[in-house]
């Protein structure tokens, strides 16, 4: 009986060694500068073992990115954005906190991050869909404006928080972000009603 190399317990352990070593190295240098030799040395695995798990350095990155993307989407999908409860953001902020090293890498150059872009596109669509459910008369362009303003501010706050080595508790940060987004939505909605 054969087992899938990506799900076999021993293979999963080996993958985690390689991925953890990769994240540690990536926190200090760009992906273009990382060699298989350096990574296998850091992970304490052979080149053959590496190639049994991954195609190349970029495959390691993509595997890690896909796992983080799936996890964030799973957490976001089960909640309504408009609930405005801290739980929606607290769960995500705690996840970021528990994986600080990886997210510091992502937030250090967020404009170029394919992970950030994938998450933003998903959350934008969910944001518009959820708010249309709450307020069917609100036009999509207004919701896109609110989303852009909210996501840019939220990402900026989280980026600063990570730069300061998460100096504020995740639940406090989640509460602040929730309050800002709620205020933005309510203020924009009120202004739009007054304009009519």
Number of C-alpha atoms within 10 A of each C-alpha: 2 5 9 8 13 15 11 12 12 11 17 14 13 20 24 14 17 24 19 18 19 25 19 16 17 18 17 10 12 10 15 9 9 16 13 15 13 14 24 19 14 16 19 13 15 14 13 10 14 21 12 14 17 17 10 12 18 13 12 18 16 13 14 19 19 13 11 19 17 12 13 17 16 11 15 19 13 9 15 17 19 18 14 15 16 17 15 21 23 20 17 18 20 16 17 20 20 11 12 16 17 20 20 21 19 19 19 14 11 17 11 11 14 13 17 19 13 14 16 16 11 15 19 16 12 17 19 22 17 17 20 16 13 13 11 11 9 16 12 14 10 15 20 15 13 19 21 14 14 19 17 12 15 19 15 14 15 22 20 15 18 21 13 10 13 16 11 11 13 21 16 13 22 23 17 16 23 24 14 15 20 17 12 16 20 12 12 16 17 11 11 12 10 8 7 5
